[in-house]
């Protein structure tokens, strides 16, 4: 809820409601519940991914221009990774457009392969394109290096989960 503080006037009689709105409510918003949002799921190349009967959900907390976010993509039996030959480079919509500069701020990703009970950690970078997105970049495991897409770090199936989280400075 953080908003731009009001301008005070010399000699102004301050009402309790004004103080509550300007101080108490602003302060409480730092510790408030996170806001839910539905991230978009895009790809830079190949066919676009589709959620099908899977789910994608996100939450964020914005304090000033600092945005903390998390997302979870749960694979369903009709979820399609997109594809068409590799290097799709998945992207996920953010709740606010990132500020320009520092384009290589890092986001974290974790992919869980349910059938093999394996976790893969990876990184992502922020982009102002497409209304503000985070792009999956590379896996940290030596056996699954490269851009995350329909085939890396593994071929996704029902029950698999992709988690993402990060922090960035928003445009406003």
C-alpha positions as CSV (number, residue, x, y, z in Angstrom):
1,X,0.0,0.0,0.0
2,X,2.9,2.4,0.3
3,X,2.1,5.6,-1.5
4,X,3.8,8.9,-2.0
5,X,3.7,10.9,1.3
6,X,1.5,14.0,1.3
7,X,2.9,17.5,1.5
8,X,2.4,19.1,4.9
9,X,1.5,22.8,5.3
10,X,2.9,25.0,8.0
11,X,0.3,25.7,10.7
12,X,-2.0,22.9,9.5
13,X,-4.1,21.2,12.1
14,X,-3.5,17.5,11.7
15,X,-6.4,15.1,12.3
16,X,-6.0,11.7,13.7
17,X,-7.3,10.1,10.5
18,X,-4.6,11.9,8.5
19,X,-1.8,10.7,10.8
20,X,-3.2,7.2,10.7
21,X,-3.2,7.2,6.9
22,X,0.2,8.8,6.5
23,X,2.1,7.0,9.3
24,X,0.3,4.0,10.8
25,X,-1.1,2.6,7.6
26,X,2.1,3.1,5.6
27,X,4.1,1.4,8.3
28,X,1.7,-1.5,8.5
29,X,1.9,-2.1,4.7
30,X,5.5,-3.1,5.2
31,X,4.3,-6.1,7.1
32,X,1.0,-6.8,5.3
33,X,0.0,-9.9,3.4
34,X,1.5,-10.4,0.0
35,X,-0.7,-9.7,-3.0
36,X,-1.6,-12.5,-5.4
37,X,-1.1,-12.3,-9.2
38,X,-1.2,-14.7,-12.1
39,X,2.1,-14.6,-14.0
40,X,2.1,-14.8,-17.7
41,X,4.2,-17.7,-19.2
42,X,5.9,-16.8,-22.5
43,X,8.7,-18.1,-24.7
44,X,11.2,-16.2,-26.9
45,X,11.3,-18.8,-29.6
46,X,9.3,-21.8,-30.8
47,X,5.7,-22.5,-29.9
48,X,4.2,-20.7,-26.9
49,X,3.7,-22.8,-23.7
50,X,0.2,-23.4,-22.4
51,X,-0.9,-24.1,-18.9
52,X,-3.7,-26.5,-19.8
53,X,-4.9,-28.1,-16.6
54,X,-1.8,-27.1,-14.6
55,X,-1.7,-24.1,-12.4
56,X,0.5,-21.0,-12.3
57,X,0.3,-18.6,-9.3
58,X,2.4,-15.8,-7.9
59,X,2.5,-13.5,-4.9
60,X,4.5,-10.3,-4.4
61,X,5.2,-7.6,-1.8
62,X,6.0,-4.1,-3.0
63,X,7.5,-1.7,-0.5
64,X,8.3,1.6,-2.2
65,X,9.9,0.5,-5.5
66,X,11.3,-2.8,-4.2
67,X,9.4,-5.8,-5.3
68,X,9.8,-9.3,-3.8
69,X,8.0,-12.0,-5.8
70,X,7.5,-15.8,-5.9
71,X,5.8,-18.0,-8.4
72,X,4.9,-21.7,-8.7
73,X,4.1,-23.5,-12.0
74,X,2.5,-26.9,-11.3
75,X,2.5,-29.2,-14.3
76,X,-0.8,-30.8,-15.3
77,X,-1.4,-33.7,-17.8
78,X,-2.4,-31.2,-20.5
79,X,0.3,-28.5,-19.8
80,X,2.5,-28.0,-22.9
81,X,6.0,-26.7,-22.6
82,X,5.9,-25.0,-26.0
83,X,9.0,-25.8,-28.1
84,X,9.9,-26.5,-31.5
85,X,13.6,-27.3,-31.5
86,X,15.1,-25.9,-28.3
87,X,16.2,-22.6,-26.9
88,X,12.7,-21.3,-26.3
89,X,13.9,-19.4,-23.2
90,X,10.9,-19.3,-20.9
91,X,9.8,-16.0,-19.5
92,X,7.4,-15.2,-16.6
93,X,5.5,-12.0,-16.2
94,X,6.3,-9.9,-13.2
95,X,3.9,-7.8,-11.0
96,X,5.6,-4.5,-11.9
97,X,7.9,-3.4,-14.7
98,X,11.6,-3.5,-13.6
99,X,13.6,-0.3,-13.6
100,X,16.1,0.1,-16.4
101,X,19.8,-0.6,-15.8
102,X,21.3,-3.5,-13.8
103,X,19.7,-5.9,-16.4
104,X,21.6,-8.8,-14.9
105,X,20.0,-8.8,-11.5
106,X,19.5,-12.4,-10.7
107,X,16.4,-14.3,-9.9
108,X,16.3,-17.9,-8.6
109,X,14.5,-20.9,-10.0
110,X,14.0,-24.4,-8.8
111,X,12.6,-27.2,-11.0
112,X,11.4,-30.4,-9.3
113,X,11.3,-33.5,-11.4
114,X,8.6,-35.5,-9.5
115,X,9.3,-38.9,-11.3
116,X,13.0,-38.8,-10.5
117,X,12.7,-36.9,-7.2
118,X,15.4,-34.5,-8.4
119,X,15.7,-30.7,-7.9
120,X,17.5,-28.4,-10.4
121,X,18.4,-24.9,-9.4
122,X,18.8,-22.2,-12.0
123,X,19.1,-18.4,-12.5
124,X,17.1,-15.8,-14.4
125,X,17.5,-12.2,-15.5
126,X,15.1,-9.4,-15.6
127,X,13.8,-7.6,-18.7
128,X,11.6,-4.7,-19.4
129,X,10.2,-6.4,-22.5
130,X,6.7,-7.8,-22.6
131,X,5.5,-5.6,-19.7
132,X,8.3,-6.8,-17.4
133,X,9.5,-10.4,-17.3
134,X,12.1,-12.6,-15.7
135,X,13.8,-15.0,-18.1
136,X,15.0,-18.4,-17.1
137,X,18.7,-18.5,-17.9
138,X,20.8,-21.5,-17.0
139,X,20.8,-24.5,-14.8
140,X,23.4,-24.8,-12.1
141,X,23.7,-28.6,-12.5
142,X,26.5,-29.9,-14.7
143,X,24.2,-32.6,-16.2
144,X,21.6,-30.0,-17.3
145,X,23.3,-26.8,-18.4
146,X,21.8,-24.4,-20.8
147,X,18.7,-22.2,-21.2
148,X,15.6,-23.7,-19.5
149,X,12.9,-24.6,-21.9
150,X,10.8,-27.6,-23.0
151,X,13.8,-30.0,-22.8
152,X,16.0,-28.5,-20.0
153,X,16.7,-29.2,-17.2
154,X,14.4,-32.2,-18.0
155,X,11.3,-33.0,-20.0
156,X,8.4,-31.9,-17.8
157,X,5.4,-34.1,-17.0
158,X,2.3,-34.1,-14.8
159,X,3.3,-33.6,-11.1
160,X,6.5,-31.6,-11.9
161,X,6.9,-28.1,-10.3
162,X,8.8,-25.0,-11.3
163,X,9.4,-22.4,-8.5
164,X,10.8,-18.9,-9.0
165,X,11.6,-16.0,-6.7
166,X,13.5,-12.8,-6.7
167,X,13.8,-9.1,-5.8
168,X,14.1,-6.1,-8.1
169,X,13.6,-2.4,-8.3
170,X,10.4,-1.4,-10.1
171,X,10.0,1.6,-12.5
172,X,7.5,3.2,-10.1
